[in-house]
């Protein structure tokens, strides 16, 4: 029987792991994901993922794991986002800043037994990004992360996900480019 991945489980696991320590909640959103820091109307930070997609939640969590304390005080961590339809040069810049978050996302996906696929996020660009080249860069980053040791938030969530989904210890050898 295939493993079931319900976004509600991910919300519970994330919030149980991080709400008290980081005043941050994972929440279901609408069409577009967004990170909203606490403000006058909401006294906690919110990672809002798109349309109930488990993969979207993991991706947004990965960006949160990359963001340091100052960035976590800014809407969408203060990062630029160039929408779909990027030129080759802009796509190259996009992929450079996406390597680390997508490496974290891959680690978290594996921790949940959830399939991972890199996102070039440029379906309507004037060229076709090379998905396999990008995935190899993300894999290289995963290997570096394992060599250096998982950052604390990635490790905490990886442990909680592996516990929930009963996934054994991860190692860089489990991450294959296909």
SENUVO-226947 format. One record per residue: residue in one letter; x, y, z of N, C-alpha, C in turn. Coordinates in steps of 0.05 Angstrom, whole numbers, plus 32768, in hexadecimal, padded with zeros to 4 digits. Example, Ala and Ser with C-alpha at 12.3 -4.5 7.8 and 13.67 -1.06 7.14 Angstrom:
2
A81087F8E809C80F67FA6809C81087FBE809C
S81017FD3808E81117FEB808F81028001809D
END
This chain:
178
X80117FE88000800080008000801280198000
X800B802C7FEF801B80457FED801780568006
X802C8064800D802B80758024801A808E801E
X8009809580317FF780AC802E800580C58039
X800580DA8029801080F480327FFA81098031
X7FF0810F80497FDB8122804C7FE7813C8056
X7FE0815380497FEC816C80527FE58173806F
X7FCE816980787FC6816E80947FDB816180A8
X7FE6814A80A17FFA813E80B18013814F80B2
X801B815A809B8033816B8099802F818480AA
X8017819080A9801181A780B9801481A180D7
X8009818A80DF800B818280FB8028817D8103
X8037816F80F38053816980F98063818280FB
X8060819480E7806F81AD80E7806881BE8100
X804F81C28104804681D3811A804E81C88136
X804C81AE8139805481A18152807381A48156
X808281A48140809F81A6814280A981C38146
X809B81D6813980A781F18138809782088144
X807C82048148806D821C814F807782298169
X807B821A817E80848226819780A082338195
X80B28225818880CE822E818780D282468173
X80C28246815E80C6825A814980AE826C8143
X80998268815380808278814F807782788132
X8079826081268073825E8109806082478104
X804D824C80F38038823980ED8038823280CF
X8034821980C98030821080AD8012821080A8
X8009821D80927FED8220808D7FE6821B8070
X7FCF8210806B7FC4820C80507FBC82278045
X7FC4822C802B7FBD8245801E7FAE82408004
X7FAD82547FF37F9F82537FDA7FB1824D7FC3
X7FB0825E7FAF7FBE825A7F967FDC825D7F98
X7FE682707FA7800282767FA9800D82737FC5
X802482677FC8803082657FE3803C82807FEB
X803E82848005804A829D800F80538299802C
X806782A78034807082A78050806982C3805B
X805A82C38071805282DC807D805C82DD809A
X806E82F180A0807782F480BB806082FE80CD
X806482FB80E78050830680FA804D832480F5
X8035832D80FA802F834A80F7801A8352810B
X800F836A81087FFB8374811B7FE28363811C
X7FDB835581067FC2834581067FC78328810D
X7FDF831E810A7FE5830281107FFF8301811F
X7FFF82F68137801782F78148802A82E08145
X802782D1812F803A82BC8129804082BC810B
X805782B08103805F82AE80E7804F829780DA
X804B829A80BF803B828680B18049827E8097
X804D8264809480558259807A803C824F806D
X8034825C8058801A8255804B802182478030
X8018822E802E801F821F80168006821D8004
X800B82177FEA7FF682197FD67FE582007FD3
X7FCB82057FD27FB681F27FC87FB681D67FD6
X7FC181D47FED7FC181BA7FFA7FD481A67FEF
X7FE881AF7FE07FFC819D7FD5801281987FEA
X8016817F7FEF802B81768002804681817FF9
X804C817E7FDF806581877FD4806981A57FD8
X805481B57FD4805581D27FD8805C81D87FF5
X805081CA8008805681CE8024807481C8802A
X807E81B28020809A81AB802480AD81C08018
X80A581CA800080B681DF7FF380B781F88004
X80A08201800D809F821A801D80AD82168038
X80AA81FF804480B981F9805D80D781FA8057
X80E081F0804180FD81F0803A8107820D8038
X80F7821F802C80FF823B802B810182478048
X80EF823F805980EF824880758109823E8083
X81108225807D8128821A808981428228807F
X81428232806781598241805D815A825D806A
X81438269806E814282858077814D82888094
X815E829B8098816982A180B2815582B280C2
X815C82B980DB814982C780EC814082E280E0
X815282F180D3814A830B80C88137830780B0
X813D82F4809F812C82EF8088811082E58090
X810F82D780A780F582CD80B080E382E480BB
X80ED82FC80BB80DD831380C380D2832280AB
X80D88318809380D08325807A80BC8314806A
X80A98322805E80968313804D80A583048037
X809E82EB803380AC82D9802080CA82DA8024
X80D382DF803D80EF82DF804480FF82F58036
X80F18308802980FE831E801B810A83158001
X810482FE7FF7811082F47FDE810182FE7FC6
X810F83017FB0810283087F9680F782EF7F8A
X80E282F27F7B80D882DC7F6C80D182E67F50
X80DD82DA7F3C80D782DF7F2080C382CA7F17
X80AB82D27F0E809782BE7F0780A082AD7EEE
X809182987EEB809482867ED4809682967EBA
X80A7828D7EA880AB829C7E8F80C782A97E8F
X80D9829F7EA080F382AB7EA3810582A67E8A
X811882B97E86812C82B57E71814182A17E7C
X815282987E6B816782857E73817982917E89
X818082AA7E87819182B77E9B818382B97EB6
X816A82C27EB5815A82C47ECE815582A97EDA
X815082957EC9814C827A7ED38165826F7EE1
X817C82767ED68196826D7EE2819882797EFE
X819182937F01819282A07F1C817E82937F2E
X8166828D7F24815182807F34815B82657F3F
X816782557F2D8170823B7F358187823D7F4A
X819882517F4881AE82547F5C81A382577F78
X818E82687F7A8182826C7F95816F82567F9E
X816882457F8C8156822F7F92816482157F9A
X817E82137F95818C81FA7F9B818A81F27FB8
X819082047FCB819081FD7FE7817381F67FF0
X815F82077FEB814482007FF4813A81E57FE8
X814181E07FCE813881C77FC3814781AF7FCE
X816081B37FD6816E819E7FE4816181987FFE
X815981AC800E814B81A880278130819A8021
X812281A3800C810981978005810C81797FFF
X812181727FF1812681567FE9812B81468003
X813B8151801581408143802F8126813F803E
X81168153804080FC8151804E80E9813E8040
X80E9813F802580D8812C801680E08110801C
X80FA810A801B810480EF802180FD80E7803E
X80FE80FA805080F780F5806C80DA80ED806F
X80C980F5805D80AD80EE805D80A680D7804A
X80BA80CD803C80B480B9802880A380C48011
X80A780DD800B809780EB7FF780A980F07FDE
X809F80EB7FC680AF80EF7FAE80B7810C7FAB
X80D081107FA280DA812B7F9D80E0812F7F80
X80DA81477F7680E2814E7F5B80EB816C7F5C
X810281727F51810A818E7F5180F6819F7F41
X80F581B87F4980E381CA7F3B80F381E07F2D
X80F381DF7F13810081F57F0480ED820C7F02
X80D382087F0680BF821D7F0880C082317EF1
X80C382277ED980C482397EC280B7822C7EA9
X809E82267EAC808F82177E97808B82287E7E
X808A82437E82808482547E6B809B82667E63
X80B4825D7E6980CB826C7E6280D282697E45
X80E682787E3C80ED82787E1F810182617E19
X810682507E2C811782397E28810F82237E3C
X8119820B7E38811381F57E4A812A81F17E5E
X812681F67E78813C81F27E8B814481D47E8C
X815D81CF7E91816781B37E92816281A97EAE
X814C819A7EB1814481907ECB8158817E7ED8
X8164816C7EC8817881597ED3819181677EDD
X819A817B7ECE81B2818A7ED781AC81987EF2
X819481A47EF4818C81B27F0C818A819D7F23
X817E81867F1D817B81727F32819681687F3C
X81AA81667F2A81C4815E7F3381D081737F46
X81CC818C7F4081D681A27F5281C981A07F6D
X81AF819A7F6E81A081977F8781AB817E7F95
X81B081687F8781BB81507F9481D681567FA0
X81E781647F918202816C7F9C81FF817B7FB6
X81EB818D7FB781E6819C7FCF81DC818A7FE6
X81CB81777FE081C281637FF481DB81558000
X81ED814C7FEF8205813E7FF882158150800B
X8218816A80038227817D8013821A8181802F
X81FF8182802F81F08185804781F4816D805A
X81F48155804F81F9813E805F8215813D806A
X8229814680598244814780638248815B807A
X823A81728077823D8187808C822B818380A4
X8217817280A18203816D80B681EA817E80B0
X81D3817180B581BA817F80AF81B7819880C1
X81AE81AE80B681A881C580C7819281BE80DB
X819181CB80F2818081C38108816281C08100
X815781D480F3813A81D280EC813581BC80D8
X814781B880C5814481A280B18145818880C0
X8159818580D2815C816C80E28143816780F3
X8139817C8100812281788112810A816E8102
X8105817B80EB80ED817380DB80F2815880CE
X810A815380C58110813980B9810B812380CE
X8114812780E6810F811380FB80F1810F8100
X80E38125810280C68123810780B7811580F0
X80BF811C80D780B2810F80C080B980F180BF
X80D380EB80C380DB80CF80C280CD80BF80D8
X80C980CB80F080BB80BE8105809E80B980FD
X809180CD80F2807580CA80EB807180B580D4
X808280B680C0807F80A580A9808F808B80AB
X809D808880C280AD807080C780C2806B80B1
X80D2808080AC80E7807F80988102807D80A7
X8113806B809D812D806780AA813F807F80A5
X8156807F80B3816A809480B1817180998094
X817480B3808D817B80BA8072819A80BD806F
X81A380B9805681BF80BE804F81C080C88032
X81D580D6802B81D780E2801181D580CE7FFA
X81DC80B4800081DB80A07FEB81BE80997FE2
X81AA80A27FF1818E809D7FEA818380B07FD5
X819280C57FCF818980DA7FBD819480D67FA1
X818380CE7F8F818B80C77F74817F80DA7F5F
X818E80E27F4B818580F37F36817980E17F20
X815F80E67F1A815180D77F05814280E97EF3
END
